[in-house]
Amino acid sequence: MSTGRPGLHLAEPDEHEVEVRRPRVIIDNSAWQRVATEPAVRAAIEAIIWTTAPDDILICPPVAAEYGFSARSLEDHSAIVLTLAGAFSDCRVHPEVRDVAAIRSALFAAHMGRAAGAVDVLIAAYAVVNQATVVHYDRDFTHIARAYPGLRQQWVVAQGSL
């Protein structure tokens, strides 16, 4: 590929090269549910929101389902849906059955087959295929990452600090 400068040519990108992207995050319900009661979690989530491009804070159906499950009434649920729909970008890529199965298989191979719930495995699959980090306060994601190194995860605050 010519750059327009004499003598300077760049190689065409290799089809196997990974595109460099901005950091993306999926914030799990285990973190969101602590925002109102834990100042350290609130500060950590605010820092993520202020330092991450709005299009890079992602929401996926399993997180929306978990968050909606925490509603106490129809009005509460409606407010949650409006908040989620307006504040975060939908994951553009959806995992396939084989993506989810690969994570569960890795857990079984690591003798942790039931160490993570079904919803957290789905969230992990969304994170992997969207190249996002799951921000959480839930040991399931640590177990998944141990068995499936393709998952990027981070505790919203230090594990055991709450």
N, C-alpha and C positions, 0 to 999 in steps of 0.2 A: 504494500500500500504506500503510495507516495504521500508525502507530507506537504508538498509544495515547495520544499527547500531542496536545493541541489545537493545530491549526495546523501540525503537523509531519507531512508526508507524504513518503514515499520513492517514487521511480519504480520500477515493476516492472523487474526486470533484463532487459536486452536479450538476445535469444537469441544474439547474436553476441559478447557480452562473454565474455572468458576468465575462468574461475573462478580466483581467487587461491588458490594452494596452497602448502603448505610445500615447501621444497626437497627434491627426491628425487634419489637417486644410484643408478647402476648401476656397480659397481666391476668393471672389466675384468680378465681373467686376467693381462694384461701388468703390472698393478699387484700383484695377489695373489701372483704367482710371485716377486716381489722382496721380500716382507715378511720372509721368513726370513733373507735375506742382506744386505739394505740397511737399516740403522738409520733413515735419513731416510724411506724408504718406510713402514717400520713405524710411525714417529711420525705420518706424515701420515694413514695409514689409521686409526690409533687416534684421532686427532683427529676424523676424519669420523665414526667410530662413536660417540664421546662427544658430538658436537654435532648429530647427526642423529637424529630420532625413529626408533625401530626399524622401524616400518612404512614408513619412507621410504627404507630401504636395500633396493633391489630386486634380484632375481635373475631372469634370463630364460633360456630354454632354450639359446641359443647360448653364453652364459657358462658355464652348467653343463656343457655338452658340452666346452668348451675345458678347464675345470678338471678334469673327469673324465678327459680324455685325458692329463693330466699324471701320472695315477696309475701306480705301478710294479707293483702287484699287485692282486688281488681285495680283499684286506684294506684296502689303501690306498684303493682306489676306494670301498669301503663306508664308510670313515671320511669321505671327501669328501662322499659323498651325504648322510650323516647331518648333517654340518656345514652344508651348504648348505640342506637342508630345514628345519633347526631355527633357523638364524640369520637368514635373510633372507625377505622377503616376495616372493611371486611377482608378476611384472608382471600387473596385472589386465587390461590391454588388450594384444591381440596385433596386430601389424601385418598389413595385408592385402598382397596381391601388389603392388597399385598403390603402396603406401607404399615398399616395397623398390625397386620399379622407378623411382620418382621420385628416390630417392637415387642410384641407378646412372646414371640419365639425366643428373642434375645433374653427376655426375663426368665423364661423356662431354662434356657441353656445356662444361665447364671444361677440356677437353683433359687430363683425369686419369682416364679411363675405367677404367684398371687400377691406379690408385694406392692402392686399398684392397681388401683381400680380401673374399670373400663373407661370411665369418662376421662380420667387423667391420661390413659394411654391414647385416647383420641386427641386430646389437647396436645400431647407430645407429638403425635403424627402431624397435626396441623403446623406445629412449630417447625418441625424438621423440613417439611416440604415448602414452607414459606421462609426458610432461613431466618427464623426468629428465635429469640431467647424467651423462655417461660420464666416470668418473675412470679414467685410464689412464697407461701409459708406452709409447705406440705412435703413431707418426707417422700411421698410417692415419686416425685420428680427426681429426687436424688437417686432412688433405686433404679428408675428407668435409665438415667444418664450413666449409672455404673454399668448397666447391662448393655446399653445402646449408646455408645459414645457420640453418635451423630446428633444427639439432643443437647442443645445448649440450655442451661437452666441456672437461675441464681435465686438465692433466698432474698426476699425483700428486705429483711433484717437478719442478723445472725441466727442460725438455727438454735433453738432452745432459749433465746433471749426474751421471749414473751411468756 
